Amino acid sequence: MIRTRLLRGVALAGSLVLTSVAVPASVAAAAPAQSRSHAAGSQDAALAFDPSRYTTITVTVDGRPLQVRWYKEICYVANPVAAAAQQPGGPGGGTTTISNTACGYQSMNVFVPESAFGDQRAPIYFAVNNSGWMASYIRASVTAGAAYNSATSNVGAALKAGYVFVDVASRSRGLIGADGSFPGKAPAAVTDAKAAVRYLRLNDTAMPGSAERIVVNGTSGGGALASALGASGNSAEYTPYLAAVGAAGIDAKGRSTLRDDVFAVNAYCPITDLGNADIAYEWLYNALGTRETTGQNLSPAAAAETAARFAAYEKSLGLRNPDGSRLTAATMLGTIQQEVVRSAETYLKEDPAHTIPPLGGTFQFTAGGTTKSYVNDWIDVDTATRTVRSVDMTKYLAFVATQAALKTTPAFDAVGVAGNNASRTETNLFGPPTQRYLNYTEYSWIHNDVPGDGSGLDDTGLTWKQYTAQPSTTVDDQIHLINPMDFIGTKADTAPNWYVRHGTRDRDTAFTVSVNLDRALAADKQVEDLDYRLTWNQPHAGNYDVPEAMAWIDRIVQKAGDPLA
């Protein structure tokens, strides 16, 4: 097993372990140091980019026609995992039929705007699309005849700026293999994203755009994938997994000869640090009694037991706020409050037309054609100075939990717990490919009572400590390899540029997760530009601030200079 680094935190230290490894034993034996030189082998030759294989399409950006070269469904690995033709159909249930069973989950669509046809300096906008950590089948964000507004569409803005736009598919949870297995288990999504980066590096001189200017964009699970990719650049821990799928830059001896670090990360509401996500969520919504006051505490004992682990976990991270104060459970609510104030005041100062209702006034939100109103009883704004007088955190968290119902307890590792085997939580991201799911936190392991699922004390006869003590198990590696927190501040080549946003109305993951990510990045000397903020009045969503995000990308690109120099 690959245990070159201890896992952070209480929950990670007690994380589950698998009964089998999803990489060949002959490959897993090798975990050599990363080399920055590259010697092409026969496998790399098979991954050569063909610059002549494109279709020219025309789109409209801001009312003007734009020609785009589309390099369709490039398979970025030499040994793709075959998928079943029938795949899960999404939140609505049912199934969907895919056409590319050979490589549809390990392909990329590359779109080159006419201004970048011969430009090897153009940034590459690398879009990952696996919301909820779900497997992402190949998609085409750019379609012939489509019209884009560069002020609201990140696709249109990237094309207008002359960036090469890449849609990246990846294996992840929910994927069904042609043999009926589940080949998307962690760290498959990160492995595939790294393989796609390696393909771009292998073919950098033949392709438009610069692999030294890759900007990874993702939302939700995609934001988490972008963060894991950005944090773990060139870590040798992924080498066996990369070798297994035939990624570029792995030689005959299983050694890496190419880099997979990236230039920048543009992440929205990242659902990351899954090994500790349940304890963070329950702590946030129980510290001030939010579940109780909003009538959403259906499992009070479970919520209390899970939340109680947060203080030790947070302390173990050793993080600090910008003013040098320690970030602990005791200071976290105050830290979040400060971030909410900064969010509101930034919003007010961005535009004179921006307003926040007075105390007793109403917030109005429209979603799905329905408008709902909520009384503002938690934030007091001085309209004259456009500053925040106060934020009542108890009422603020109740507001967040009211405008979007909280997740049940546990929020992320719920499958198999208390008879629940229909949950769509992240439990099926873990376990061997032969097993549908595996609980990955102590609470859920102990409370799994679904007979025959292969997970929990009921099926294994082992307590949590006994199960995790077995030397042949690996779920702790799975958790570790998708967690950016485990790589930030280490010898991994963490991306130097980060833009992270998390909406102030987002109840899908705890605010503590993005705050911790920001503070960890701030302490990493490799990080040169860090732009983090809770975004005012946004729910669980992404790419809602296209002009601001694209201006940031343009600034860091200009600051970095010529990638060919």
VMD Tcl script that draws the C-alpha trace (Angstrom):
set ca {
  {0.00 0.00 0.00}
  {1.00 3.61 -0.52}
  {1.38 5.11 2.91}
  {4.22 7.57 2.49}
  {2.48 10.26 4.54}
  {0.39 10.15 7.69}
  {-3.18 11.29 7.24}
  {-4.23 14.51 8.89}
  {-6.77 14.71 11.64}
  {-8.74 12.44 13.91}
  {-11.18 11.14 11.30}
  {-8.43 10.49 8.78}
  {-6.29 8.69 11.31}
  {-9.19 6.34 11.86}
  {-10.21 6.05 8.22}
  {-11.32 2.76 6.76}
  {-9.24 0.40 4.74}
  {-10.05 -1.77 1.74}
  {-9.73 -5.45 1.25}
  {-8.12 -5.12 -2.19}
  {-6.13 -2.66 -4.29}
  {-7.41 -1.44 -7.65}
  {-3.96 -1.45 -9.32}
  {-1.84 -4.39 -10.47}
  {0.52 -5.70 -7.81}
  {3.44 -5.52 -10.23}
  {2.77 -1.84 -10.79}
  {1.93 -0.98 -7.18}
  {5.36 -2.14 -6.09}
  {6.97 0.84 -7.78}
  {6.68 4.35 -6.34}
  {9.77 6.15 -7.63}
  {10.63 9.79 -7.35}
  {9.27 12.08 -10.06}
  {11.58 13.07 -12.87}
  {11.17 16.35 -14.69}
  {12.89 15.10 -17.84}
  {10.95 13.08 -20.38}
  {11.94 10.24 -22.68}
  {9.11 9.06 -24.94}
  {8.33 5.35 -24.93}
  {6.11 3.20 -27.12}
  {3.08 3.95 -24.94}
  {3.66 7.68 -25.28}
  {3.98 7.29 -29.03}
  {0.47 5.82 -29.04}
  {-0.77 8.98 -27.30}
  {0.61 11.39 -29.88}
  {-1.68 14.29 -30.78}
  {-2.77 14.56 -34.41}
  {-3.09 18.27 -35.25}
  {-4.99 17.53 -38.46}
  {-7.92 15.69 -36.82}
  {-10.33 18.52 -36.12}
  {-13.69 19.83 -37.20}
  {-14.21 23.56 -37.67}
  {-17.38 24.91 -36.10}
  {-18.72 28.44 -35.76}
  {-20.15 29.94 -32.61}
  {-21.17 33.44 -31.62}
  {-19.56 35.27 -28.70}
  {-21.07 38.63 -27.75}
  {-22.86 38.77 -31.07}
  {-19.75 38.14 -33.19}
  {-19.03 34.92 -35.10}
  {-16.00 32.95 -33.99}
  {-14.42 29.94 -35.66}
  {-13.36 27.13 -33.36}
  {-11.37 24.00 -34.11}
  {-12.82 21.01 -32.29}
  {-10.55 18.05 -31.57}
  {-13.18 15.50 -30.64}
  {-13.01 12.94 -27.85}
  {-9.27 12.50 -27.55}
  {-8.54 9.44 -25.41}
  {-5.83 10.64 -23.03}
  {-4.76 7.21 -21.71}
  {-3.40 4.13 -23.50}
  {-5.34 1.60 -21.39}
  {-8.82 3.07 -20.89}
  {-11.30 1.24 -18.70}
  {-14.25 -0.08 -20.72}
  {-17.64 1.12 -19.49}
  {-21.07 -0.46 -19.69}
  {-23.36 1.02 -22.33}
  {-26.04 1.63 -19.69}
  {-25.04 4.03 -16.93}
  {-27.00 5.52 -13.99}
  {-29.33 8.26 -15.19}
  {-28.66 10.95 -12.60}
  {-30.77 12.38 -9.75}
  {-34.01 11.45 -11.50}
  {-33.08 7.78 -11.55}
  {-33.27 5.42 -14.48}
  {-30.40 4.85 -16.88}
  {-28.66 6.61 -19.73}
  {-27.02 5.08 -22.79}
  {-23.48 6.16 -23.69}
  {-22.00 5.78 -27.17}
  {-18.29 5.77 -26.35}
  {-17.94 2.73 -24.10}
  {-14.24 2.33 -24.93}
  {-12.97 5.67 -23.61}
  {-15.93 7.95 -22.93}
  {-14.89 8.49 -19.31}
  {-11.20 9.08 -20.08}
  {-11.41 11.46 -23.02}
  {-11.19 15.19 -23.58}
  {-12.75 17.57 -26.05}
  {-10.34 20.32 -27.07}
  {-11.71 23.57 -28.48}
  {-9.31 26.07 -30.02}
  {-10.59 29.57 -30.89}
  {-9.23 31.08 -34.10}
  {-6.94 33.50 -32.27}
  {-5.12 30.51 -30.75}
  {-4.84 28.33 -33.88}
  {-1.06 28.71 -33.97}
  {-0.49 30.04 -30.46}
  {1.52 27.83 -28.12}
  {1.44 30.48 -25.41}
  {-2.33 30.59 -24.89}
  {-3.59 29.43 -21.47}
  {-5.54 26.18 -21.35}
  {-8.89 26.39 -19.55}
  {-9.22 22.84 -18.18}
  {-12.84 22.17 -17.16}
  {-13.69 19.19 -14.95}
  {-17.38 18.39 -14.79}
  {-17.92 15.78 -12.06}
  {-20.45 17.44 -9.78}
  {-21.03 15.53 -6.55}
  {-17.90 13.47 -7.21}
  {-19.96 11.59 -9.84}
  {-18.33 10.06 -12.91}
  {-18.21 12.55 -15.77}
  {-18.90 11.26 -19.27}
  {-17.31 13.20 -22.12}
  {-19.18 16.42 -22.88}
  {-18.91 19.31 -25.31}
  {-19.38 22.70 -23.70}
  {-18.83 24.34 -27.10}
  {-21.42 23.43 -29.74}
  {-21.82 24.53 -33.34}
  {-24.15 27.49 -33.75}
  {-24.30 28.26 -30.03}
  {-24.28 31.86 -28.77}
  {-22.32 32.87 -25.67}
  {-22.26 36.00 -23.56}
  {-18.75 36.53 -22.20}
  {-20.16 38.39 -19.17}
  {-22.14 35.36 -17.98}
  {-20.60 32.31 -19.65}
  {-17.16 31.06 -18.65}
  {-17.09 29.15 -21.95}
  {-17.70 32.30 -23.98}
  {-15.28 34.33 -21.89}
  {-12.50 31.75 -22.30}
  {-12.99 31.56 -26.07}
  {-13.11 35.36 -26.38}
  {-9.88 35.65 -24.40}
  {-8.19 33.28 -26.81}
  {-7.84 30.40 -24.35}
  {-7.88 26.78 -25.42}
  {-10.99 25.28 -23.78}
  {-10.76 21.63 -22.72}
  {-13.66 19.52 -21.41}
  {-12.23 16.63 -19.39}
  {-14.15 13.44 -18.67}
  {-13.16 11.29 -15.70}
  {-14.09 8.12 -13.92}
  {-15.55 8.48 -10.46}
  {-18.38 7.21 -8.31}
  {-21.39 5.65 -9.99}
  {-19.49 4.44 -13.05}
  {-20.36 0.89 -14.10}
  {-17.68 -1.02 -15.97}
  {-18.29 -3.30 -18.93}
  {-17.63 -6.23 -16.59}
  {-20.19 -5.00 -14.06}
  {-17.58 -3.67 -11.63}
  {-17.27 -0.13 -10.28}
  {-13.98 1.19 -11.73}
  {-14.51 4.79 -10.62}
  {-13.47 4.33 -7.00}
  {-11.06 6.86 -5.51}
  {-8.55 8.00 -6.57}
  {-9.78 7.36 -10.15}
  {-10.99 10.93 -10.76}
  {-7.70 12.49 -9.64}
  {-5.73 9.85 -11.54}
  {-7.64 10.66 -14.73}
  {-7.27 14.42 -14.31}
  {-3.53 13.93 -13.87}
  {-3.44 11.68 -16.94}
  {-5.18 14.41 -18.97}
  {-2.60 16.96 -17.80}
  {0.17 14.55 -18.75}
  {-1.34 14.13 -22.22}
  {-1.24 17.90 -22.68}
  {2.38 18.02 -21.49}
  {3.40 15.13 -23.74}
  {1.95 16.93 -26.76}
  {2.69 20.50 -25.73}
  {4.79 21.35 -28.79}
  {2.22 19.86 -31.19}
  {-0.92 21.35 -29.66}
  {-2.14 24.94 -29.52}
  {-1.91 26.41 -26.04}
  {0.65 26.00 -23.29}
  {0.65 23.11 -20.82}
  {2.56 25.48 -18.52}
  {-0.57 27.63 -18.26}
  {-3.27 25.10 -17.33}
  {-6.10 26.67 -15.31}
  {-8.35 24.01 -13.77}
  {-12.00 24.97 -13.33}
  {-14.59 22.98 -11.37}
  {-17.67 23.27 -9.16}
  {-18.80 21.14 -6.20}
  {-17.21 17.71 -6.70}
  {-15.45 19.33 -9.65}
  {-14.15 22.01 -7.31}
  {-12.85 19.27 -5.04}
  {-11.22 17.46 -7.98}
  {-9.64 20.72 -9.16}
  {-8.31 21.30 -5.64}
  {-6.89 17.77 -5.30}
  {-5.24 18.02 -8.71}
  {-3.83 21.45 -7.94}
  {-2.47 20.46 -4.55}
  {-0.80 17.15 -5.43}
  {1.33 18.02 -8.45}
  {3.96 15.40 -9.32}
  {3.35 13.28 -6.23}
  {4.80 9.81 -6.81}
  {1.96 8.31 -4.79}
  {-0.22 8.33 -7.91}
  {2.33 6.65 -10.17}
  {0.95 3.09 -9.84}
  {-2.56 4.29 -10.64}
  {-1.32 6.29 -13.63}
  {0.65 3.29 -14.88}
  {-2.43 1.06 -14.62}
  {-4.44 3.23 -17.05}
  {-1.53 3.88 -19.40}
  {-1.03 7.56 -18.65}
  {1.60 9.46 -20.61}
  {5.03 9.72 -19.04}
  {5.28 6.36 -17.28}
  {8.26 4.34 -18.51}
  {8.68 0.57 -18.77}
  {9.97 0.42 -15.21}
  {6.95 2.27 -13.81}
  {8.82 5.54 -13.31}
  {7.33 8.93 -14.06}
  {8.99 10.98 -16.79}
  {6.39 13.75 -17.13}
  {4.93 16.38 -14.80}
  {1.28 16.75 -13.79}
  {1.41 19.99 -11.79}
  {-0.85 22.81 -12.97}
  {-0.60 26.58 -13.13}
  {-3.84 27.61 -11.43}
  {-7.02 26.39 -9.75}
  {-10.41 28.09 -10.15}
  {-12.63 26.16 -7.69}
  {-16.20 26.77 -6.57}
  {-17.78 25.28 -3.42}
  {-15.32 22.36 -3.30}
  {-16.78 19.28 -1.59}
  {-13.45 18.08 -0.33}
  {-11.77 16.66 2.78}
  {-14.39 13.90 2.72}
  {-12.77 11.97 5.56}
  {-13.75 14.84 7.85}
  {-16.73 16.30 6.01}
  {-19.34 14.73 8.28}
  {-17.75 16.02 11.48}
  {-17.34 19.50 10.00}
  {-20.95 19.59 8.84}
  {-22.44 18.38 12.12}
  {-20.26 20.69 14.19}
  {-21.29 23.73 12.15}
  {-25.00 23.01 12.37}
  {-25.02 21.87 15.99}
  {-22.58 24.32 17.63}
  {-25.34 26.94 17.85}
  {-28.26 24.51 17.82}
  {-29.15 25.10 14.16}
  {-30.54 21.63 13.54}
  {-32.69 21.86 16.66}
  {-34.06 25.36 16.06}
  {-34.95 24.61 12.43}
  {-36.56 21.25 13.22}
  {-33.96 19.25 11.28}
  {-32.38 17.18 14.03}
  {-33.84 13.76 13.26}
  {-30.77 11.98 14.66}
  {-29.62 14.09 17.64}
  {-27.39 11.42 19.15}
  {-25.65 10.79 15.84}
  {-25.23 14.52 15.21}
  {-23.77 15.10 18.69}
  {-21.40 12.13 18.48}
  {-20.11 13.21 15.07}
  {-19.78 16.90 15.93}
  {-17.79 16.07 19.07}
  {-14.85 14.97 16.91}
  {-14.41 18.35 15.26}
  {-12.41 20.19 17.92}
  {-9.60 17.63 17.94}
  {-9.55 17.48 14.16}
  {-9.38 21.24 13.72}
  {-6.62 21.53 16.30}
  {-4.60 18.85 14.49}
  {-4.42 20.98 11.34}
  {-2.41 23.70 13.08}
  {-3.86 26.48 10.90}
  {-3.81 30.21 11.53}
  {-5.90 33.16 10.44}
  {-4.38 36.10 8.53}
  {-3.90 38.00 11.80}
  {-1.79 35.13 13.17}
  {-4.43 33.80 15.57}
  {-4.89 30.06 15.77}
  {-7.83 28.58 13.88}
  {-9.57 26.20 16.27}
  {-13.10 25.09 17.10}
  {-13.18 27.96 19.59}
  {-12.34 30.57 16.95}
  {-13.98 29.03 13.88}
  {-17.43 30.62 14.25}
  {-15.84 34.04 14.71}
  {-13.70 33.40 11.63}
  {-16.73 32.47 9.53}
  {-18.51 35.56 10.83}
  {-15.61 37.75 9.68}
  {-15.72 36.09 6.25}
  {-19.46 36.75 5.97}
  {-18.90 40.41 6.86}
  {-16.11 40.66 4.27}
  {-18.39 39.03 1.70}
  {-21.26 41.46 2.33}
  {-19.05 44.56 2.35}
  {-17.26 43.48 -0.83}
  {-20.61 43.00 -2.51}
  {-21.86 46.44 -1.42}
  {-18.70 48.21 -2.59}
  {-18.59 46.48 -5.97}
  {-21.62 48.34 -7.30}
  {-23.67 51.29 -5.97}
  {-26.79 49.43 -7.09}
  {-26.07 46.54 -4.73}
  {-28.18 46.56 -1.60}
  {-28.85 44.33 1.39}
  {-32.29 44.51 3.03}
  {-32.43 46.15 6.45}
  {-33.23 44.16 9.56}
  {-36.86 43.16 9.25}
  {-36.71 43.46 5.47}
  {-36.85 40.49 3.12}
  {-34.44 38.55 0.97}
  {-35.99 37.23 -2.24}
  {-34.52 34.30 -4.18}
  {-35.78 32.83 -7.42}
  {-34.95 29.26 -8.39}
  {-36.69 27.01 -10.87}
  {-39.19 29.76 -11.64}
  {-40.27 30.04 -8.00}
  {-39.56 33.10 -5.86}
  {-39.32 32.75 -2.09}
  {-38.96 35.44 0.56}
  {-37.04 35.28 3.84}
  {-36.99 37.84 6.63}
  {-33.59 39.36 7.32}
  {-33.13 38.91 11.06}
  {-29.38 38.28 11.05}
  {-27.34 40.97 9.26}
  {-27.44 44.70 10.07}
  {-25.97 47.03 7.44}
  {-25.19 50.75 7.67}
  {-26.54 52.02 4.34}
  {-24.65 55.30 4.62}
  {-21.19 53.79 4.98}
  {-22.09 50.51 3.18}
  {-20.57 48.53 6.00}
  {-21.84 45.75 8.24}
  {-22.71 46.66 11.81}
  {-23.27 43.10 13.02}
  {-23.98 39.50 12.06}
  {-25.96 37.24 14.40}
  {-24.35 33.85 13.72}
  {-27.14 31.84 15.36}
  {-29.75 33.42 13.12}
  {-27.45 33.40 10.09}
  {-26.91 29.63 10.24}
  {-30.65 29.15 10.80}
  {-31.26 31.23 7.67}
  {-28.84 29.08 5.65}
  {-30.57 25.93 6.92}
  {-34.04 27.30 6.18}
  {-33.58 28.55 2.61}
  {-32.17 25.10 1.71}
  {-32.87 22.12 3.96}
  {-29.85 20.59 5.68}
  {-28.52 17.21 4.66}
  {-29.47 14.37 6.95}
  {-27.02 12.89 9.45}
  {-24.50 11.69 8.38}
  {-24.28 14.05 5.43}
  {-21.58 12.40 3.30}
  {-21.19 8.79 4.46}
  {-24.82 7.80 4.89}
  {-25.16 4.65 2.78}
  {-25.73 1.55 4.89}
  {-26.39 3.55 8.07}
  {-29.65 2.88 9.92}
  {-30.93 0.76 7.04}
  {-30.34 3.48 4.45}
  {-29.10 1.87 1.24}
  {-30.71 4.34 -1.20}
  {-28.69 7.44 -0.28}
  {-26.76 9.26 -3.01}
  {-23.97 10.32 -0.67}
  {-20.29 9.79 -1.38}
  {-20.02 6.35 0.24}
  {-19.83 4.65 -3.17}
  {-16.64 6.55 -3.95}
  {-14.78 4.14 -1.67}
  {-14.09 0.43 -1.54}
  {-12.74 -2.09 -4.06}
  {-14.16 -2.05 -7.62}
  {-16.00 -5.28 -6.85}
  {-18.03 -3.69 -4.05}
  {-20.81 -1.14 -4.55}
  {-19.83 0.97 -1.53}
  {-17.84 1.01 1.68}
  {-18.29 3.21 4.73}
  {-15.24 5.39 5.28}
  {-15.86 7.04 8.65}
  {-15.95 5.48 12.10}
  {-19.49 6.50 12.95}
  {-20.97 5.09 9.75}
  {-18.91 1.91 10.02}
  {-20.19 1.24 13.52}
  {-23.80 2.07 12.62}
  {-24.00 0.23 9.32}
  {-26.78 -2.34 9.72}
  {-27.49 -3.40 6.12}
  {-26.75 -7.11 6.01}
  {-24.61 -8.43 3.18}
  {-23.20 -5.12 1.96}
  {-19.67 -6.06 3.05}
  {-19.29 -2.94 5.14}
  {-19.48 -2.39 8.88}
  {-19.23 -4.31 12.10}
  {-22.34 -6.31 11.26}
  {-20.81 -7.94 8.18}
  {-17.12 -8.12 9.09}
  {-17.36 -8.81 12.81}
  {-14.59 -6.26 13.25}
  {-14.68 -3.04 15.18}
  {-13.47 0.09 13.48}
  {-10.04 -0.12 15.11}
  {-9.68 -3.80 14.30}
  {-10.64 -3.28 10.67}
  {-8.35 -0.31 10.13}
  {-5.45 -2.10 11.85}
  {-5.28 -4.76 9.15}
  {-2.14 -4.23 7.03}
  {-3.83 -5.33 3.80}
  {-6.47 -2.63 3.74}
  {-6.34 0.64 1.76}
  {-9.37 2.90 2.15}
  {-7.20 5.35 4.07}
  {-5.13 5.67 0.90}
  {-8.28 6.40 -1.08}
  {-9.31 9.17 1.30}
  {-5.80 10.57 1.39}
  {-5.32 10.64 -2.39}
  {-8.40 12.79 -3.03}
  {-7.78 15.21 -0.16}
  {-5.86 18.38 -1.08}
  {-5.25 19.12 2.61}
  {-2.86 16.17 2.73}
  {-0.62 17.61 -0.01}
  {-0.65 21.35 0.63}
  {2.53 22.31 2.45}
  {4.36 19.10 1.51}
  {6.92 18.23 -1.17}
  {4.15 17.98 -3.77}
  {4.23 20.75 -6.38}
  {1.12 22.66 -5.36}
  {-0.25 25.09 -7.95}
  {1.02 28.63 -7.37}
  {-2.33 30.32 -8.12}
  {-5.73 29.71 -6.46}
  {-9.16 31.33 -6.84}
  {-11.69 29.73 -4.45}
  {-15.31 30.76 -3.95}
  {-18.00 29.40 -1.61}
  {-21.49 30.94 -1.51}
  {-22.83 32.40 1.75}
  {-26.10 30.47 1.20}
  {-24.41 27.14 0.44}
  {-25.59 24.40 2.77}
  {-24.12 21.50 0.73}
  {-20.78 21.51 2.53}
  {-19.64 23.24 5.69}
  {-18.03 26.67 5.46}
  {-15.25 25.27 7.63}
  {-14.02 23.17 4.68}
  {-13.26 26.10 2.39}
  {-11.91 28.20 5.26}
  {-9.46 25.43 6.15}
  {-8.45 25.06 2.51}
  {-7.74 28.78 2.29}
  {-5.70 28.92 5.50}
  {-3.68 25.86 4.49}
  {-2.91 27.38 1.08}
  {-1.96 30.69 2.69}
  {0.69 28.88 4.73}
  {2.17 27.08 1.71}
  {5.21 28.97 0.41}
  {4.62 27.60 -3.09}
  {1.34 29.53 -3.36}
  {1.95 32.97 -4.88}
  {-1.58 34.25 -5.52}
  {-4.53 33.24 -3.34}
  {-7.97 34.80 -3.86}
  {-10.53 33.27 -1.49}
  {-13.92 34.58 -0.49}
  {-17.35 33.56 0.61}
  {-19.48 34.92 -2.23}
  {-22.41 37.03 -1.16}
  {-25.86 35.50 -1.53}
  {-24.81 32.54 -3.68}
  {-26.07 28.97 -3.13}
  {-24.18 25.79 -4.03}
  {-23.14 26.84 -7.52}
  {-20.23 28.02 -9.65}
  {-19.13 30.31 -12.48}
  {-21.51 33.05 -11.34}
  {-18.74 35.69 -11.33}
  {-17.29 35.21 -14.80}
  {-15.85 38.73 -15.33}
  {-14.11 38.69 -11.94}
  {-12.73 35.17 -12.33}
  {-11.53 35.75 -15.88}
  {-9.88 39.03 -14.87}
  {-8.01 37.11 -12.16}
  {-6.87 34.49 -14.67}
  {-5.71 37.19 -17.08}
  {-3.79 38.93 -14.29}
  {-1.90 35.85 -13.12}
  {-1.14 34.87 -16.72}
  {0.28 38.31 -17.45}
  {2.25 38.28 -14.22}
  {3.77 34.87 -15.01}
  {5.07 36.02 -18.37}
  {5.92 34.04 -21.49}
  {5.56 30.28 -20.84}
  {8.07 29.55 -23.60}
  {10.73 31.83 -22.16}
}
mol new
graphics top color blue
foreach p $ca { graphics top sphere $p radius 0.5 }
foreach p [lrange $ca 0 end-1] q [lrange $ca 1 end] { graphics top cylinder $p $q radius 0.2 }
display resetview
